[in-house]
Protein backbone atom coordinates (compact mmCIF):
# COMPACT_ATOMS: atom_id res chain seq x y z
CA UNK A 1 0.00 0.00 0.00
CA UNK A 2 1.38 3.41 -1.00
CA UNK A 3 1.45 6.31 1.41
CA UNK A 4 -1.33 8.13 -0.42
CA UNK A 5 -3.53 5.03 -0.07
CA UNK A 6 -3.32 5.52 3.68
CA UNK A 7 -5.73 8.44 3.37
CA UNK A 8 -8.21 6.97 0.95
CA UNK A 9 -11.55 6.22 2.61
CA UNK A 10 -9.96 6.94 6.00
CA UNK A 11 -12.50 6.99 8.85
CA UNK A 12 -10.18 7.71 11.77
CA UNK A 13 -7.18 9.99 12.42
CA UNK A 14 -3.67 8.91 11.52
CA UNK A 15 -0.97 8.98 14.17
CA UNK A 16 2.68 9.67 13.41
CA UNK A 17 5.91 10.70 15.13
CA UNK A 18 8.64 12.99 13.82
CA UNK A 19 12.25 12.42 14.86
CA UNK A 20 15.25 14.74 14.69
CA UNK A 21 18.80 13.40 14.22
CA UNK A 22 20.62 13.23 17.54
CA UNK A 23 23.54 15.65 17.99
CA UNK A 24 25.96 13.12 19.50
CA UNK A 25 26.37 9.45 20.39
CA UNK A 26 25.04 9.85 23.93
CA UNK A 27 21.87 11.51 22.65
CA UNK A 28 21.54 8.86 19.94
CA UNK A 29 21.62 6.02 22.45
CA UNK A 30 18.84 7.72 24.43
CA UNK A 31 16.91 8.31 21.24
CA UNK A 32 17.00 4.64 20.32
CA UNK A 33 15.11 3.78 23.50
CA UNK A 34 12.55 6.48 22.77
CA UNK A 35 12.12 5.19 19.22
CA UNK A 36 11.53 1.65 20.51
CA UNK A 37 8.85 2.93 22.88
CA UNK A 38 7.04 5.05 20.30
CA UNK A 39 7.21 2.47 17.52
CA UNK A 40 5.60 -0.05 19.90
CA UNK A 41 2.53 2.21 19.84
CA UNK A 42 2.13 1.24 16.17
CA UNK A 43 1.88 4.69 14.54
CA UNK A 44 0.67 4.91 10.95
CA UNK A 45 4.03 6.36 9.94
CA UNK A 46 7.18 8.03 11.29
CA UNK A 47 9.47 10.65 9.79
CA UNK A 48 13.02 11.96 10.01
CA UNK A 49 14.03 15.59 9.52
CA UNK A 50 16.93 16.87 7.43
CA UNK A 51 19.19 19.75 8.45
CA UNK A 52 19.64 22.94 6.45
CA UNK A 53 22.29 22.69 3.75
CA UNK A 54 22.68 18.95 4.37
CA UNK A 55 24.16 19.66 7.80
CA UNK A 56 22.57 16.57 9.38
CA UNK A 57 22.74 14.21 6.42
CA UNK A 58 24.81 11.54 8.17
CA UNK A 59 22.59 11.66 11.24
CA UNK A 60 19.42 11.75 9.13
CA UNK A 61 20.65 8.78 7.07
CA UNK A 62 21.41 6.70 10.18
CA UNK A 63 18.08 7.64 11.73
CA UNK A 64 16.15 6.67 8.60
CA UNK A 65 18.14 3.43 8.42
CA UNK A 66 17.08 2.65 12.00
CA UNK A 67 13.43 3.56 11.45
CA UNK A 68 13.11 1.56 8.24
CA UNK A 69 14.44 -1.55 10.01
CA UNK A 70 11.16 -1.89 11.93
CA UNK A 71 8.50 -4.08 10.37
CA UNK A 72 5.22 -2.58 9.13
CA UNK A 73 6.20 1.06 9.75
CA UNK A 74 6.04 3.58 6.93
CA UNK A 75 8.95 6.03 6.95
CA UNK A 76 9.07 9.52 5.47
CA UNK A 77 12.53 10.98 4.88
CA UNK A 78 12.66 14.76 4.75
CA UNK A 79 14.93 16.38 2.19
CA UNK A 80 15.85 20.07 2.19
CA UNK A 81 17.66 21.10 -1.00
CA UNK A 82 18.75 24.64 -0.13
CA UNK A 83 22.29 25.39 -1.31
CA UNK A 84 22.97 21.88 -2.64
CA UNK A 85 24.12 21.18 -6.19
CA UNK A 86 22.50 18.51 -8.40
CA UNK A 87 25.31 15.98 -7.88
CA UNK A 88 25.05 16.22 -4.08
CA UNK A 89 21.27 15.96 -4.24
CA UNK A 90 21.56 12.77 -6.29
CA UNK A 91 24.07 11.37 -3.79
CA UNK A 92 21.72 12.04 -0.88
CA UNK A 93 18.63 10.69 -2.63
CA UNK A 94 20.48 7.64 -3.96
CA UNK A 95 21.34 6.84 -0.35
CA UNK A 96 17.70 7.00 0.71
CA UNK A 97 16.62 4.99 -2.30
CA UNK A 98 19.17 2.28 -1.50
CA UNK A 99 17.77 2.05 2.03
CA UNK A 100 14.32 1.35 0.61
CA UNK A 101 12.76 4.73 1.38
CA UNK A 102 9.53 5.15 -0.58
CA UNK A 103 8.35 8.59 0.53
CA UNK A 104 10.24 11.90 0.54
CA UNK A 105 9.18 15.27 1.93
CA UNK A 106 10.61 17.78 -0.54
CA UNK A 107 11.26 21.27 0.83
CA UNK A 108 13.54 24.11 -0.14
CA UNK A 109 14.82 24.47 3.41
CA UNK A 110 16.51 27.43 5.06
CA UNK A 111 20.01 28.79 5.05
CA UNK A 112 22.20 27.04 7.67
CA UNK A 113 22.36 29.25 10.77
CA UNK A 114 25.26 27.45 12.42
CA UNK A 115 27.67 27.66 9.46
CA UNK A 116 28.58 31.27 8.60
CA UNK A 117 30.93 30.01 5.86
CA UNK A 118 28.25 28.06 4.00
CA UNK A 119 28.09 29.04 0.33
CA UNK A 120 25.14 27.88 -1.79
CA UNK A 121 26.01 25.94 -4.92
CA UNK A 122 25.51 28.14 -8.02
CA UNK A 123 23.16 25.55 -9.53
CA UNK A 124 21.08 24.95 -6.40
CA UNK A 125 17.30 25.00 -6.60
CA UNK A 126 15.66 28.18 -5.38
CA UNK A 127 12.24 26.69 -4.75
CA UNK A 128 10.54 23.34 -4.16
CA UNK A 129 8.71 23.80 -7.47
CA UNK A 130 12.12 23.36 -9.15
CA UNK A 131 13.20 20.43 -6.96
CA UNK A 132 10.11 18.31 -7.61
CA UNK A 133 10.63 17.70 -11.36
CA UNK A 134 14.27 16.80 -10.67
CA UNK A 135 13.17 14.16 -8.14
CA UNK A 136 10.22 12.85 -10.13
CA UNK A 137 12.29 12.35 -13.29
CA UNK A 138 14.92 10.25 -11.50
CA UNK A 139 13.20 8.39 -8.66
CA UNK A 140 10.00 6.50 -7.83
CA UNK A 141 9.53 8.25 -4.50
CA UNK A 142 6.09 9.28 -3.35
CA UNK A 143 6.59 13.04 -2.96
CA UNK A 144 5.22 15.14 -0.13
CA UNK A 145 5.43 18.92 0.16
CA UNK A 146 4.83 21.52 2.85
CA UNK A 147 1.83 23.84 3.05
CA UNK A 148 1.41 26.92 5.23
CA UNK A 149 -2.00 27.64 6.83
CA UNK A 150 -0.83 31.17 7.69
CA UNK A 151 1.17 31.60 4.50
CA UNK A 152 4.93 31.15 4.18
CA UNK A 153 6.78 33.87 6.06
CA UNK A 154 8.50 34.96 2.82
CA UNK A 155 5.31 35.02 0.74
CA UNK A 156 4.01 38.37 -0.51
CA UNK A 157 0.45 37.29 0.30
CA UNK A 158 -1.57 34.27 1.38
CA UNK A 159 -3.13 34.05 -2.08
CA UNK A 160 0.32 33.97 -3.71
CA UNK A 161 1.42 31.21 -1.37
CA UNK A 162 -1.58 29.08 -2.36
CA UNK A 163 -0.70 29.63 -6.01
CA UNK A 164 2.85 28.39 -5.35
CA UNK A 165 1.41 25.36 -3.55
CA UNK A 166 -0.72 24.60 -6.60
CA UNK A 167 2.45 24.73 -8.71
CA UNK A 168 4.00 22.14 -6.39
CA UNK A 169 1.01 19.87 -6.99
CA UNK A 170 1.25 20.41 -10.75
CA UNK A 171 4.95 19.50 -10.55
CA UNK A 172 4.33 16.17 -8.86
CA UNK A 173 3.42 16.61 -5.18
CA UNK A 174 1.16 13.77 -4.04
CA UNK A 175 0.14 15.08 -0.64
CA UNK A 176 0.68 18.06 1.64
CA UNK A 177 1.73 18.27 5.25
CA UNK A 178 0.69 21.58 6.76
CA UNK A 179 2.90 23.57 9.07
CA UNK A 180 1.50 23.48 12.57
CA UNK A 181 -0.72 26.28 13.81
CA UNK A 182 -2.41 26.94 17.13
CA UNK A 183 -5.54 28.54 15.66
CA UNK A 184 -7.48 25.68 14.06
CA UNK A 185 -9.67 28.05 12.05
CA UNK A 186 -6.55 28.99 10.07
CA UNK A 187 -6.00 25.36 9.10
CA UNK A 188 -9.60 24.84 7.99
CA UNK A 189 -9.57 28.12 6.04
CA UNK A 190 -6.33 26.99 4.41
CA UNK A 191 -7.80 23.60 3.45
CA UNK A 192 -10.90 25.29 2.04
CA UNK A 193 -8.81 27.72 -0.01
CA UNK A 194 -6.75 24.84 -1.38
CA UNK A 195 -9.88 23.10 -2.62
CA UNK A 196 -11.09 26.33 -4.20
CA UNK A 197 -7.82 26.47 -6.17
CA UNK A 198 -8.28 22.90 -7.36
CA UNK A 199 -5.74 21.35 -4.99
CA UNK A 200 -7.37 17.98 -4.31
CA UNK A 201 -4.54 15.87 -2.85
CA UNK A 202 -4.57 14.90 0.86
CA UNK A 203 -3.68 17.65 3.36
CA UNK A 204 -2.23 16.50 6.69
CA UNK A 205 -2.44 18.80 9.70
CA UNK A 206 0.89 19.43 11.43
CA UNK A 207 0.94 19.26 15.23
CA UNK A 208 3.51 20.78 17.60
CA UNK A 209 2.94 20.30 21.36
CA UNK A 210 4.03 23.09 23.67
CA UNK A 211 6.86 21.97 25.96
CA UNK A 212 7.86 25.36 27.35
CA UNK A 213 6.99 29.00 26.80
CA UNK A 214 10.55 29.75 25.73
CA UNK A 215 10.60 27.03 23.09
CA UNK A 216 7.13 27.97 21.88
CA UNK A 217 8.16 31.59 21.39
CA UNK A 218 11.36 30.62 19.58
CA UNK A 219 9.68 28.14 17.21
CA UNK A 220 6.70 30.31 16.38
CA UNK A 221 9.01 33.23 15.61
CA UNK A 222 11.18 31.01 13.41
CA UNK A 223 8.22 29.48 11.56
CA UNK A 224 5.91 32.47 11.40
CA UNK A 225 3.17 30.86 13.50
CA UNK A 226 0.63 32.85 15.48
CA UNK A 227 -0.03 32.09 19.15
CA UNK A 228 -3.55 33.06 20.18
CA UNK A 229 -4.18 35.39 23.12
CA UNK A 230 -6.11 32.59 24.83
CA UNK A 231 -3.10 30.27 24.75
CA UNK A 232 -0.74 32.97 26.02
CA UNK A 233 -3.09 33.87 28.87
CA UNK A 234 -3.51 30.26 29.98
CA UNK A 235 0.23 29.63 29.78
CA UNK A 236 0.91 32.74 31.83
CA UNK A 237 -1.30 31.33 34.59
CA UNK A 238 0.94 28.23 34.87
CA UNK A 239 4.20 28.54 36.85
CA UNK A 240 7.05 28.28 34.34
CA UNK A 241 8.96 25.89 36.59
CA UNK A 242 6.00 23.47 36.61
CA UNK A 243 7.17 21.62 33.50
CA UNK A 244 4.62 18.84 33.86
CA UNK A 245 1.71 21.28 33.97
CA UNK A 246 3.04 23.17 30.95
CA UNK A 247 3.50 19.91 29.02
CA UNK A 248 -0.01 18.73 29.95
CA UNK A 249 -1.45 22.00 28.74
CA UNK A 250 0.65 21.77 25.57
CA UNK A 251 -0.74 18.32 24.84
CA UNK A 252 -4.27 19.57 25.48
CA UNK A 253 -3.80 22.41 22.99
CA UNK A 254 -2.36 20.04 20.38
CA UNK A 255 -5.20 17.58 20.77
C-alpha positions as CSV (number, residue, x, y, z in Angstrom):
1,X,0.0,0.0,0.0
2,X,1.4,3.4,-1.0
3,X,1.5,6.3,1.4
4,X,-1.3,8.1,-0.4
5,X,-3.5,5.0,-0.1
6,X,-3.3,5.5,3.7
7,X,-5.7,8.4,3.4
8,X,-8.2,7.0,0.9
9,X,-11.6,6.2,2.6
10,X,-10.0,6.9,6.0
11,X,-12.5,7.0,8.8
12,X,-10.2,7.7,11.8
13,X,-7.2,10.0,12.4
14,X,-3.7,8.9,11.5
15,X,-1.0,9.0,14.2
16,X,2.7,9.7,13.4
17,X,5.9,10.7,15.1
18,X,8.6,13.0,13.8
19,X,12.2,12.4,14.9
20,X,15.3,14.7,14.7
21,X,18.8,13.4,14.2
22,X,20.6,13.2,17.5
23,X,23.5,15.6,18.0
24,X,26.0,13.1,19.5
25,X,26.4,9.4,20.4
26,X,25.0,9.8,23.9
27,X,21.9,11.5,22.7
28,X,21.5,8.9,19.9
29,X,21.6,6.0,22.5
30,X,18.8,7.7,24.4
31,X,16.9,8.3,21.2
32,X,17.0,4.6,20.3
33,X,15.1,3.8,23.5
34,X,12.5,6.5,22.8
35,X,12.1,5.2,19.2
36,X,11.5,1.7,20.5
37,X,8.8,2.9,22.9
38,X,7.0,5.1,20.3
39,X,7.2,2.5,17.5
40,X,5.6,-0.1,19.9
41,X,2.5,2.2,19.8
42,X,2.1,1.2,16.2
43,X,1.9,4.7,14.5
44,X,0.7,4.9,11.0
45,X,4.0,6.4,9.9
46,X,7.2,8.0,11.3
47,X,9.5,10.7,9.8
48,X,13.0,12.0,10.0
49,X,14.0,15.6,9.5
50,X,16.9,16.9,7.4
51,X,19.2,19.7,8.5
52,X,19.6,22.9,6.5
53,X,22.3,22.7,3.8
54,X,22.7,18.9,4.4
55,X,24.2,19.7,7.8
56,X,22.6,16.6,9.4
57,X,22.7,14.2,6.4
58,X,24.8,11.5,8.2
59,X,22.6,11.7,11.2
60,X,19.4,11.7,9.1
61,X,20.6,8.8,7.1
62,X,21.4,6.7,10.2
63,X,18.1,7.6,11.7
64,X,16.1,6.7,8.6
65,X,18.1,3.4,8.4
66,X,17.1,2.6,12.0
67,X,13.4,3.6,11.4
68,X,13.1,1.6,8.2
69,X,14.4,-1.6,10.0
70,X,11.2,-1.9,11.9
71,X,8.5,-4.1,10.4
72,X,5.2,-2.6,9.1
73,X,6.2,1.1,9.8
74,X,6.0,3.6,6.9
75,X,9.0,6.0,6.9
76,X,9.1,9.5,5.5
77,X,12.5,11.0,4.9
78,X,12.7,14.8,4.8
79,X,14.9,16.4,2.2
80,X,15.9,20.1,2.2
81,X,17.7,21.1,-1.0
82,X,18.8,24.6,-0.1
83,X,22.3,25.4,-1.3
84,X,23.0,21.9,-2.6
85,X,24.1,21.2,-6.2
86,X,22.5,18.5,-8.4
87,X,25.3,16.0,-7.9
88,X,25.1,16.2,-4.1
89,X,21.3,16.0,-4.2
90,X,21.6,12.8,-6.3
91,X,24.1,11.4,-3.8
92,X,21.7,12.0,-0.9
93,X,18.6,10.7,-2.6
94,X,20.5,7.6,-4.0
95,X,21.3,6.8,-0.3
96,X,17.7,7.0,0.7
97,X,16.6,5.0,-2.3
98,X,19.2,2.3,-1.5
99,X,17.8,2.1,2.0
100,X,14.3,1.4,0.6
101,X,12.8,4.7,1.4
102,X,9.5,5.2,-0.6
103,X,8.4,8.6,0.5
104,X,10.2,11.9,0.5
105,X,9.2,15.3,1.9
106,X,10.6,17.8,-0.5
107,X,11.3,21.3,0.8
108,X,13.5,24.1,-0.1
109,X,14.8,24.5,3.4
110,X,16.5,27.4,5.1
111,X,20.0,28.8,5.1
112,X,22.2,27.0,7.7
113,X,22.4,29.2,10.8
114,X,25.3,27.5,12.4
115,X,27.7,27.7,9.5
116,X,28.6,31.3,8.6
117,X,30.9,30.0,5.9
118,X,28.3,28.1,4.0
119,X,28.1,29.0,0.3
120,X,25.1,27.9,-1.8
121,X,26.0,25.9,-4.9
122,X,25.5,28.1,-8.0
123,X,23.2,25.5,-9.5
124,X,21.1,25.0,-6.4
125,X,17.3,25.0,-6.6
126,X,15.7,28.2,-5.4
127,X,12.2,26.7,-4.8
128,X,10.5,23.3,-4.2
129,X,8.7,23.8,-7.5
130,X,12.1,23.4,-9.1
131,X,13.2,20.4,-7.0
132,X,10.1,18.3,-7.6
133,X,10.6,17.7,-11.4
134,X,14.3,16.8,-10.7
135,X,13.2,14.2,-8.1
136,X,10.2,12.8,-10.1
137,X,12.3,12.3,-13.3
138,X,14.9,10.2,-11.5
139,X,13.2,8.4,-8.7
140,X,10.0,6.5,-7.8
141,X,9.5,8.2,-4.5
142,X,6.1,9.3,-3.3
143,X,6.6,13.0,-3.0
144,X,5.2,15.1,-0.1
145,X,5.4,18.9,0.2
146,X,4.8,21.5,2.8
147,X,1.8,23.8,3.1
148,X,1.4,26.9,5.2
149,X,-2.0,27.6,6.8
150,X,-0.8,31.2,7.7
151,X,1.2,31.6,4.5
152,X,4.9,31.2,4.2
153,X,6.8,33.9,6.1
154,X,8.5,35.0,2.8
155,X,5.3,35.0,0.7
156,X,4.0,38.4,-0.5
157,X,0.5,37.3,0.3
158,X,-1.6,34.3,1.4
159,X,-3.1,34.1,-2.1
160,X,0.3,34.0,-3.7
161,X,1.4,31.2,-1.4
162,X,-1.6,29.1,-2.4
163,X,-0.7,29.6,-6.0
164,X,2.8,28.4,-5.3
165,X,1.4,25.4,-3.5
166,X,-0.7,24.6,-6.6
167,X,2.5,24.7,-8.7
168,X,4.0,22.1,-6.4
169,X,1.0,19.9,-7.0
170,X,1.2,20.4,-10.8
171,X,4.9,19.5,-10.6
172,X,4.3,16.2,-8.9
173,X,3.4,16.6,-5.2
174,X,1.2,13.8,-4.0
175,X,0.1,15.1,-0.6
176,X,0.7,18.1,1.6
177,X,1.7,18.3,5.3
178,X,0.7,21.6,6.8
179,X,2.9,23.6,9.1
180,X,1.5,23.5,12.6
181,X,-0.7,26.3,13.8
182,X,-2.4,26.9,17.1
183,X,-5.5,28.5,15.7
184,X,-7.5,25.7,14.1
185,X,-9.7,28.1,12.0
186,X,-6.5,29.0,10.1
187,X,-6.0,25.4,9.1
188,X,-9.6,24.8,8.0
189,X,-9.6,28.1,6.0
190,X,-6.3,27.0,4.4
191,X,-7.8,23.6,3.5
192,X,-10.9,25.3,2.0
193,X,-8.8,27.7,0.0
194,X,-6.7,24.8,-1.4
195,X,-9.9,23.1,-2.6
196,X,-11.1,26.3,-4.2
197,X,-7.8,26.5,-6.2
198,X,-8.3,22.9,-7.4
199,X,-5.7,21.3,-5.0
200,X,-7.4,18.0,-4.3
201,X,-4.5,15.9,-2.8
202,X,-4.6,14.9,0.9
203,X,-3.7,17.6,3.4
204,X,-2.2,16.5,6.7
205,X,-2.4,18.8,9.7
206,X,0.9,19.4,11.4
207,X,0.9,19.3,15.2
208,X,3.5,20.8,17.6
209,X,2.9,20.3,21.4
210,X,4.0,23.1,23.7
211,X,6.9,22.0,26.0
212,X,7.9,25.4,27.3
213,X,7.0,29.0,26.8
214,X,10.6,29.8,25.7
215,X,10.6,27.0,23.1
216,X,7.1,28.0,21.9
217,X,8.2,31.6,21.4
218,X,11.4,30.6,19.6
219,X,9.7,28.1,17.2
220,X,6.7,30.3,16.4
221,X,9.0,33.2,15.6
222,X,11.2,31.0,13.4
223,X,8.2,29.5,11.6
224,X,5.9,32.5,11.4
225,X,3.2,30.9,13.5
226,X,0.6,32.9,15.5
227,X,0.0,32.1,19.1
228,X,-3.6,33.1,20.2
229,X,-4.2,35.4,23.1
230,X,-6.1,32.6,24.8
231,X,-3.1,30.3,24.8
232,X,-0.7,33.0,26.0
233,X,-3.1,33.9,28.9
234,X,-3.5,30.3,30.0
235,X,0.2,29.6,29.8
236,X,0.9,32.7,31.8
237,X,-1.3,31.3,34.6
238,X,0.9,28.2,34.9
239,X,4.2,28.5,36.9
240,X,7.1,28.3,34.3
241,X,9.0,25.9,36.6
242,X,6.0,23.5,36.6
243,X,7.2,21.6,33.5
244,X,4.6,18.8,33.9
245,X,1.7,21.3,34.0
246,X,3.0,23.2,30.9
247,X,3.5,19.9,29.0
248,X,0.0,18.7,29.9
249,X,-1.5,22.0,28.7
250,X,0.7,21.8,25.6
251,X,-0.7,18.3,24.8
252,X,-4.3,19.6,25.5
253,X,-3.8,22.4,23.0
254,X,-2.4,20.0,20.4
255,X,-5.2,17.6,20.8
